[in-house]
Amino acid sequence: MIEFVRNVRLWFAPAEVREDGETPDYRFSLANERTFLAWLRTALALIGGGFAVDQFLPDLRWAWRVGLALALLAAGVLCSLRAVNHWVRCERAMRRGEDLPVSRFPALLSLVVAVVAVAMVVVVLVGWEG
């Protein structure tokens, strides 16, 4: 938990990240940045999907619509926060010459998206009005 709090502080102090260790090959830093941007695109897609479910499925039962929309919105928020945290952790590991950090977050995000997809299949099969 202490490491996470330190990383949150580093989100807003990238100069401190540069003081840690040695500068890695720029190609690795740029690849880390592209990965960060891919996570953000995923977060934006999830957030957009959450708004789309809420706005474009008005005939869907309220509980289904809100539940699916909130699940997608929450996944988008978590994904965007995870993106910056992962970027900082990887950048620090590269600068220190350490192994890149591992994470269970991709598996968790995949499960959330799969559950929402299964719920959408149920909604399509059962019908919007139930």
C-alpha positions in Angstrom: 0.0 0.0 0.0 2.9 2.4 0.8 4.3 1.7 -2.7 1.0 2.6 -4.3 0.8 5.9 -2.4 4.3 6.7 -3.5 3.3 5.9 -7.1 0.3 8.2 -6.8 2.5 11.0 -5.8 4.8 10.3 -8.7 1.9 10.6 -11.2 2.1 14.3 -10.6 5.9 14.6 -10.3 7.4 12.9 -13.4 10.7 14.7 -12.8 11.1 12.6 -9.7 10.7 9.5 -11.8 13.7 10.7 -13.9 15.9 11.0 -10.8 15.5 7.3 -10.1 18.2 5.1 -11.6 19.6 5.5 -15.1 17.9 6.6 -18.3 16.8 3.6 -20.3 16.9 3.3 -24.0 14.4 5.8 -25.3 12.7 3.1 -27.4 11.7 1.4 -24.2 10.3 4.6 -22.6 8.4 5.4 -25.8 7.0 1.8 -25.9 5.9 2.3 -22.2 4.2 5.5 -23.3 2.4 3.8 -26.2 1.2 1.1 -23.8 -0.1 3.9 -21.4 -2.0 5.5 -24.3 -3.5 2.1 -25.3 -4.8 1.7 -21.7 -6.3 5.2 -22.0 -8.0 4.3 -25.3 -9.4 1.2 -23.6 -10.6 3.4 -20.7 -12.3 5.8 -23.1 -14.0 3.0 -25.0 -15.3 1.5 -21.7 -16.6 4.9 -20.6 -18.2 5.6 -24.0 -19.8 2.1 -23.9 -21.2 2.9 -20.4 -22.8 6.2 -21.7 -24.0 4.4 -24.8 -25.8 1.8 -22.8 -27.4 4.4 -20.6 -28.4 6.8 -23.4 -29.3 4.5 -26.4 -31.1 1.7 -24.6 -34.0 3.6 -22.9 -36.4 0.7 -23.3 -34.1 -1.6 -21.3 -35.3 -2.1 -17.7 -33.8 0.6 -15.5 -31.9 -1.9 -13.2 -30.3 -3.6 -16.2 -29.4 -0.3 -18.0 -27.9 1.3 -14.9 -26.1 -1.8 -13.8 -24.5 -2.4 -17.2 -23.7 1.3 -17.6 -22.1 1.6 -14.1 -20.1 -1.6 -14.7 -18.6 -0.2 -17.9 -18.1 3.3 -16.4 -16.3 1.8 -13.3 -14.1 -0.4 -15.5 -13.2 2.7 -17.5 -12.3 4.7 -14.4 -10.2 1.8 -13.0 -8.5 1.3 -16.4 -7.5 5.0 -16.6 -6.1 5.0 -13.1 -4.3 1.8 -13.7 -2.8 3.2 -16.9 -0.9 5.9 -15.1 0.1 3.7 -12.2 1.4 1.0 -14.6 3.4 3.6 -16.6 5.1 4.9 -13.4 5.9 1.4 -12.2 7.3 0.3 -15.5 9.3 3.5 -16.0 10.9 3.1 -12.5 11.6 -0.6 -13.1 13.4 0.2 -16.4 15.4 3.0 -14.9 16.5 0.6 -12.0 17.3 -2.3 -14.3 14.6 -4.4 -12.6 12.1 -6.8 -14.1 8.9 -5.2 -15.2 6.1 -5.4 -12.7 3.4 -8.0 -13.0 -0.2 -7.3 -12.6 -3.6 -9.1 -12.2 -5.4 -6.1 -13.5 -5.7 -7.2 -17.2 -7.3 -10.5 -16.0 -9.7 -8.5 -13.7 -10.6 -6.1 -16.5 -11.2 -9.0 -18.9 -13.5 -10.6 -16.4 -15.5 -7.5 -15.9 -15.9 -7.0 -19.7 -16.9 -10.6 -20.1 -19.5 -10.4 -17.4 -21.0 -7.3 -19.0 -20.9 -9.0 -22.4 -22.8 -12.1 -20.9 -25.3 -9.8 -19.4 -25.8 -8.1 -22.7 -26.3 -11.5 -24.4 -29.0 -12.3 -21.7 -30.7 -9.0 -22.4 -30.7 -9.7 -26.2 -32.0 -13.2 -25.7 -34.7 -12.4 -23.1 -35.7 -9.1 -24.6 -35.5 -5.6 -23.4 -38.8 -5.5 -21.6 -38.1 -8.8 -19.8 
